Amino acid sequence: SWVNLDGQTGLVVPACDSEALASAVSLLAANPQLLDRFKQNAAYRAEEMFTVERMLEKTYGLYRALLCTA
């Protein structure tokens, strides 16, 4: 749930709720500006949060914090 931010980088619907999924797809199909905004926000978030370098930095920081508290 922290990868896709509901209303910012996409839409989140409840699991196994086909009506909610259909509504979300219909909303995006009818609103290309909203879809474009989600795409831009998602691309920016991916570049900021999920590069290999960023993931390694976060993992290293977590290990370092865990070792320091042991």
N, C-alpha and C positions, 0 to 999 in steps of 0.2 A: 504493500500500500504506500510505501514511501517512494517508490520509483515513479509511479504515475500519480500526480497530484490532481485530485478530482476538481474539475472546474478551472484548472490552470494548464495542465499538459494533456488532458483528456477527460474522459468521463468514467466514473466507477459505478458499476451496477452490482446488485447482490448476486451471488452465485446461484445458479439454477433458476433464475428469474428471466424467462424468455420474453416476457412483456416489457420488463425494464430494458433489456438489451435491444429489443425492437424499437422502443421509444428513443433510446440513445442513438441508434443508427439513423433513425428517421430525422432526429434533430440535426445531426451532423450533415446528412444528405441535403437537408433543406437550408442549411446555413453555412455556405462555403467560407464566409469570413471567420466564423467561429472555428472551423476546422483548420484554417490557415493559422489562426492565433495559437491553437493547440500545437500545431506542427512546429511553429517557431519557438514556442516556449519549451517544447520537448527537446528540440535540437540544442537549444542553449543549455538546458539542464543536463543533457547527456555530455556535452562538452565540458561542463563545469564539475560534474559529479562522478562520471563513470569512465574516464579515460584510464588506461592501464596505470599511468603514473599516479593518478589520484587514488585509485584502488590500492596500489602498493603502499602509498603514503598512509592511508587510513589503516590498513592491515598492520603495518609496522608500528604505528602509533598505538594500536590496540594491544599488540604483543608487549610493547615497551611498558604500557600502563599496567598490564597484568603482571609482568615480571617485577615491577617496582612495588606492587602491593603484596607480593608473596612473602 
